[in-house]
């Protein structure tokens, strides 16, 4: 999209027709959106002030002191617009891209813009992560104007939530948010004033067509008729995307490739996967980890990991971080370590986990969505003179080798073709402390101490350049449930009982904090349901967390809760035979929006599909109609596996997984081996009746073809479940 061309704002129907009225009679839907026969200045007193104070998350606190009269995404805000005959000016942002704070700051710091917004519109700010259906909608709206997904997105909407026009607000210097608003405001605002009937009617018809396209997309999804075979074909296709010569992963996108790591790790260890494909998966994963683990995606100063990269290599991160992404990377790297034995994967995973606890954990033991430091890219990058002024001679010599810094800068030309970051360096743990000592010919202990001092000094320098991120109000369900699964994985790999105990306690606290009767909410908050009611994605994470804790603790009450959540989800997230992201009681968009592919993270349907496979194996099946909706493998996963790694995993788990049924008298050693087996595709439950397991101290293993094997001891479990020798045998304190 060319932001300088405001005509691109308007959907084609409006642009072609100009400002001419269609002359159609008013139907009730259009009539409801007409300006009343009242002066334009008449508006609810609530809309005369900013009403974001106290709302949860990171997005709202960033604008709660703005002079713009921001309103939340509620029915009351729509009523304000309807009563005043105004359009809503809706800005959709997500906390995973904290540049929204700068965009909102630009809008609020320009007096003319503030006056224009407050006097013409009902401005509404939306957290597109919590109000996930609008976050998903942004991708479709950007596509309609020929643009890739860019956030924040400014959308002019009628009082009935029908989009009229929209434009991305880039956070870089290509255009200012104020200029983009000013260019667009004159056209859209005047259009509404001159002929609101036309705008209301046209936007309503556009919304109707948009809704029909969404329903058609779901109805026409082509699902595999042989998912057992096609899931393996999709896995094989994923392995073919990696080029070991150029060390590039085609179609990987810019996000940290957790989905690819998860799927490759599963393919490398599943017994029913053909041996050649297991080895291909392991080799591809090993190469991918080699590329990632020594890259600038991992911050050598504080141990965290960045969400995404800029450009086509991992040498220049996007410098955005949040709790859910940290936890997701922890889980993926631990699985990667189990399969490859790459010690650096374990080190990075535990470093990310420590960073996550330090940065995002609340006093109550739950997790916020975001926090830490934010700033422009140049404030995260380093020139040689920056470190020369901060470090001693011995520290500098060790740091240059460890971080990969160079005097001319170390950014490849393909990621910075315009030399925007001239002579700048991204930093990474390119070499281990031992490798640095060997290269310097220095004492390893002294080198380790010098590098520790260097990291401490440089972290202080960098923090002085950056700003604290907006305060995150309230614990986040998505962050807390992700943290539960991260703790469960950390226990499984390391055997440290404290991680298992943290998984259990964090889940128990989350179950209370995010409860709304039998339903869930996305934040520990009493904000309106349209803002905090949990969407399908949250239910998928909660079910996954409950199953993970049940698996590592062998406490099957958590399986029961997972089953209860799946039943609630089936009631909330099916509409007219199709999946939807938002429950009806919280839905203001009136669109059948479904999360069918991995746009920002795992998809809701992918999380449900994996949960359906696990619960079915445990004898707690999904409601049949809901299972039929979520459990299919789309055929386009064979061509685009990166977008569907969650659904491919679900199909492999369902058709190639195994289940362990252990007796009540199983030895402690066997119970530990079962608890520390892989979480996905290797299910476990206790015997449901006396005699189900012939050996009163053993276990039965049900294969994908229902073949039965017996396990008499922990060694049998480790062999059958293909537990890696990289995973220790016993628990550790």
BELVENTA-V272266 format. One record per residue. N is the residue number from 1. SS is DSSP state (A for helix, B for strand, O for the rest). Layout:
N_SS ; N_SS
This chain:
1_O ; 2_O ; 3_O ; 4_O ; 5_O ; 6_A ; 7_A ; 8_A ; 9_A ; 10_B ; 11_O ; 12_A ; 13_A ; 14_A ; 15_A ; 16_A ; 17_A ; 18_O ; 19_O ; 20_O ; 21_O ; 22_O ; 23_O ; 24_O ; 25_O ; 26_O ; 27_O ; 28_A ; 29_A ; 30_A ; 31_A ; 32_O ; 33_O ; 34_O ; 35_O ; 36_O ; 37_O ; 38_O ; 39_O ; 40_O ; 41_O ; 42_O ; 43_O ; 44_O ; 45_A ; 46_A ; 47_A ; 48_A ; 49_O ; 50_O ; 51_O ; 52_O ; 53_O ; 54_O ; 55_O ; 56_O ; 57_B ; 58_O ; 59_O ; 60_A ; 61_A ; 62_A ; 63_O ; 64_O ; 65_O ; 66_O ; 67_O ; 68_O ; 69_O ; 70_O ; 71_B ; 72_O ; 73_O ; 74_O ; 75_A ; 76_A ; 77_A ; 78_A ; 79_A ; 80_A ; 81_A ; 82_A ; 83_A ; 84_A ; 85_O ; 86_O ; 87_B ; 88_B ; 89_B ; 90_B ; 91_B ; 92_B ; 93_B ; 94_O ; 95_O ; 96_O ; 97_O ; 98_O ; 99_O ; 100_A ; 101_A ; 102_A ; 103_A ; 104_A ; 105_A ; 106_A ; 107_A ; 108_A ; 109_A ; 110_O ; 111_A ; 112_A ; 113_A ; 114_A ; 115_A ; 116_A ; 117_A ; 118_A ; 119_A ; 120_A ; 121_B ; 122_B ; 123_B ; 124_B ; 125_B ; 126_B ; 127_B ; 128_O ; 129_O ; 130_O ; 131_O ; 132_A ; 133_A ; 134_A ; 135_A ; 136_A ; 137_A ; 138_A ; 139_A ; 140_A ; 141_A ; 142_A ; 143_A ; 144_A ; 145_O ; 146_O ; 147_O ; 148_O ; 149_O ; 150_O ; 151_O ; 152_O ; 153_B ; 154_B ; 155_B ; 156_B ; 157_B ; 158_O ; 159_O ; 160_O ; 161_O ; 162_O ; 163_B ; 164_B ; 165_B ; 166_B ; 167_B ; 168_B ; 169_O ; 170_O ; 171_O ; 172_O ; 173_O ; 174_O ; 175_O ; 176_O ; 177_A ; 178_A ; 179_A ; 180_A ; 181_A ; 182_A ; 183_A ; 184_A ; 185_A ; 186_A ; 187_A ; 188_A ; 189_A ; 190_A ; 191_A ; 192_A ; 193_A ; 194_A ; 195_O ; 196_A ; 197_A ; 198_A ; 199_A ; 200_A ; 201_A ; 202_A ; 203_A ; 204_A ; 205_A ; 206_A ; 207_A ; 208_A ; 209_A ; 210_A ; 211_A ; 212_A ; 213_A ; 214_A ; 215_A ; 216_A ; 217_A ; 218_A ; 219_A ; 220_O ; 221_O ; 222_O ; 223_B ; 224_O ; 225_O ; 226_O ; 227_A ; 228_A ; 229_A ; 230_A ; 231_A ; 232_A ; 233_A ; 234_A ; 235_A ; 236_A ; 237_A ; 238_A ; 239_A ; 240_A ; 241_O ; 242_B ; 243_B ; 244_O ; 245_O ; 246_O ; 247_O ; 248_B ; 249_B ; 250_O ; 251_O ; 252_O ; 253_O ; 254_O ; 255_B ; 256_O ; 257_O ; 258_A ; 259_A ; 260_A ; 261_A ; 262_A ; 263_A ; 264_A ; 265_A ; 266_A ; 267_A ; 268_A ; 269_A ; 270_O ; 271_O ; 272_O ; 273_O ; 274_O ; 275_A ; 276_A ; 277_A ; 278_A ; 279_A ; 280_A ; 281_A ; 282_A ; 283_A ; 284_A ; 285_A ; 286_A ; 287_A ; 288_A ; 289_A ; 290_A ; 291_A ; 292_A ; 293_A ; 294_O ; 295_O ; 296_O ; 297_O ; 298_B ; 299_O ; 300_O ; 301_O ; 302_O ; 303_O ; 304_O ; 305_B ; 306_O ; 307_O ; 308_B ; 309_B ; 310_O ; 311_O ; 312_O ; 313_O ; 314_O ; 315_O ; 316_O ; 317_B ; 318_O ; 319_O ; 320_O ; 321_O ; 322_O ; 323_A ; 324_A ; 325_A ; 326_A ; 327_A ; 328_A ; 329_A ; 330_A ; 331_A ; 332_A ; 333_A ; 334_A ; 335_A ; 336_A ; 337_A ; 338_A ; 339_A ; 340_A ; 341_O ; 342_O ; 343_A ; 344_A ; 345_A ; 346_A ; 347_A ; 348_A ; 349_A ; 350_A ; 351_A ; 352_A ; 353_A ; 354_A ; 355_A ; 356_A ; 357_A ; 358_A ; 359_A ; 360_A ; 361_B ; 362_O ; 363_O ; 364_O ; 365_O ; 366_O ; 367_B ; 368_O ; 369_O ; 370_O ; 371_O ; 372_O ; 373_B ; 374_B ; 375_O ; 376_O ; 377_A ; 378_A ; 379_A ; 380_A ; 381_O ; 382_B ; 383_O ; 384_A ; 385_A ; 386_A ; 387_A ; 388_A ; 389_O ; 390_O ; 391_O ; 392_O ; 393_A ; 394_A ; 395_A ; 396_A ; 397_A ; 398_A ; 399_A ; 400_A ; 401_A ; 402_A ; 403_A ; 404_O ; 405_O ; 406_O ; 407_O ; 408_O ; 409_O ; 410_O ; 411_O ; 412_O ; 413_O ; 414_O ; 415_O ; 416_O ; 417_O ; 418_O ; 419_O ; 420_O ; 421_O ; 422_O ; 423_O ; 424_O ; 425_B ; 426_O ; 427_O ; 428_O ; 429_O ; 430_O ; 431_O ; 432_O ; 433_A ; 434_A ; 435_A ; 436_A ; 437_A ; 438_A ; 439_A ; 440_A ; 441_O ; 442_O ; 443_O ; 444_A ; 445_A ; 446_A ; 447_A ; 448_A ; 449_A ; 450_A ; 451_A ; 452_A ; 453_A ; 454_A ; 455_A ; 456_A ; 457_A ; 458_A ; 459_A ; 460_A ; 461_A ; 462_A ; 463_A ; 464_A ; 465_A ; 466_O ; 467_B ; 468_B ; 469_O ; 470_O ; 471_O ; 472_O ; 473_B ; 474_O ; 475_O ; 476_B ; 477_A ; 478_A ; 479_A ; 480_A ; 481_A ; 482_A ; 483_A ; 484_A ; 485_A ; 486_A ; 487_A ; 488_A ; 489_A ; 490_A ; 491_A ; 492_A ; 493_A ; 494_A ; 495_O ; 496_B ; 497_A ; 498_A ; 499_A ; 500_A ; 501_A ; 502_A ; 503_A ; 504_A ; 505_A ; 506_A ; 507_A ; 508_A ; 509_A ; 510_A ; 511_A ; 512_A ; 513_A ; 514_O ; 515_B ; 516_B ; 517_O ; 518_O ; 519_B ; 520_B ; 521_B ; 522_O ; 523_B ; 524_O ; 525_O ; 526_O ; 527_O ; 528_O ; 529_A ; 530_A ; 531_A ; 532_A ; 533_B ; 534_O ; 535_O ; 536_A ; 537_A ; 538_A ; 539_A ; 540_A ; 541_A ; 542_A ; 543_A ; 544_A ; 545_A ; 546_A ; 547_A ; 548_A ; 549_A ; 550_A ; 551_A ; 552_A ; 553_A ; 554_O ; 555_O ; 556_O ; 557_A ; 558_A ; 559_A ; 560_A ; 561_A ; 562_A ; 563_A ; 564_A ; 565_A ; 566_A ; 567_A ; 568_A ; 569_A ; 570_A ; 571_A ; 572_A ; 573_O ; 574_B ; 575_B ; 576_O ; 577_O ; 578_B ; 579_B ; 580_O ; 581_O ; 582_O ; 583_O ; 584_A ; 585_A ; 586_A ; 587_O ; 588_O ; 589_O ; 590_O ; 591_O ; 592_O ; 593_O ; 594_O ; 595_O ; 596_O ; 597_O ; 598_O ; 599_O ; 600_O ; 601_O ; 602_O ; 603_O ; 604_A ; 605_A ; 606_A ; 607_A ; 608_A ; 609_A ; 610_A ; 611_A ; 612_A ; 613_A ; 614_A ; 615_A ; 616_A ; 617_A ; 618_O ; 619_O ; 620_O ; 621_O ; 622_O ; 623_O ; 624_A ; 625_A ; 626_A ; 627_A ; 628_A ; 629_A ; 630_A ; 631_O ; 632_O ; 633_O ; 634_B ; 635_A ; 636_A ; 637_A ; 638_O ; 639_O ; 640_O ; 641_A ; 642_A ; 643_A ; 644_A ; 645_A ; 646_A ; 647_A ; 648_A ; 649_A ; 650_A ; 651_A ; 652_A ; 653_A ; 654_A ; 655_A ; 656_A ; 657_O ; 658_B ; 659_B ; 660_B ; 661_B ; 662_B ; 663_O ; 664_O ; 665_O ; 666_O ; 667_O ; 668_A ; 669_A ; 670_A ; 671_A ; 672_A ; 673_A ; 674_A ; 675_A ; 676_O ; 677_O ; 678_O ; 679_O ; 680_O ; 681_O ; 682_B ; 683_B ; 684_B ; 685_B ; 686_B ; 687_O ; 688_O ; 689_O ; 690_O ; 691_O ; 692_O ; 693_O ; 694_O ; 695_O ; 696_O ; 697_O ; 698_O ; 699_B ; 700_B ; 701_B ; 702_B ; 703_O ; 704_O ; 705_O ; 706_O ; 707_O ; 708_B ; 709_B ; 710_B ; 711_B ; 712_O ; 713_O ; 714_A ; 715_A ; 716_A ; 717_A ; 718_A ; 719_A ; 720_A ; 721_O ; 722_O ; 723_O ; 724_O ; 725_O ; 726_O ; 727_O ; 728_O ; 729_O ; 730_O ; 731_O ; 732_B ; 733_O
